Amino acid sequence: MGKDRLFYPAVFTYEKGKEIAVVFPDLNCATSGTDDNDAFLSARELLGCVIFGLEQDNEKIPPPTPLYKVKT
């Protein structure tokens, strides 16, 4: 397993009366949180789990999209 630091863009979507949605476009996964802090922690945990799973399964880890190319 690599010791590299990986940074992936996450898109946070806010809708009144709903949890904050967080999507990682490069990894095709999403989560949510009740407030900014909860959404951030949930996103960080999800990112770690997804990357760990890809490493454990010897699957290719996709390169992150540059921020200027992320569609929101």
N, C-alpha and C positions, 0 to 999 in steps of 0.2 A: 504494500500500500504506500502511496506517495505521501510525502510530508509537505507537499505544496499547499499554499493557501489558495482557495478558489473563491471567486467573487462572482455572483450571478445577480443580474438585475431582477428586482421584484416590483410588480405593479400593485399598488394599494388602491383599492376602489372604495369610496365612501358614499353610502346612500343613507339618507335620513331614516332612522328607525330600524336599520339593519346592522348586522355585524360588519366590520371592515374586512373586505375580501382581499386576499393576497395571492397573486399568481406568479409563478416562475415560468415564463414563456419557454425558456430553453429546456426545461425539464418536464414540461407538460404536467405540472402538479400545482395544487392550490390548497390554501387553508384560510382561516379567518380568525378574528379576535374581537373581543367586546370593546376594546379601546386601543389606542396606538401602542401602548406597552404590551398588551396581551397579543395583538396582531404581530408585532415584531418578534416576540419570544416564540410564538407559534411558528412563524416563518423560519426563524433560525433553527428550531428543532426539526422542522420538516426538511429543510435543506440538508442538514446533517444526516438524517435518516436516509434520504434519497441517495446522496453521494455514497454513504456507507454501503447501502444495498447494491449499488452499481459496482463498487469495488469488490464486494464479496462475491458477486455473480460474474466477476471478470468481464463486465460489460464496458463498452466505451463510454467515457464521460464526455458529454458534448462540450464544445468550447462555448464560453459565455458570449452573448451578443454585446457588442459595444453599446453603451448607453444611448448614443445618438441614433441608433437604429431600432431601439425598442419602441413598439407601437403601443400607445396608451388609449 
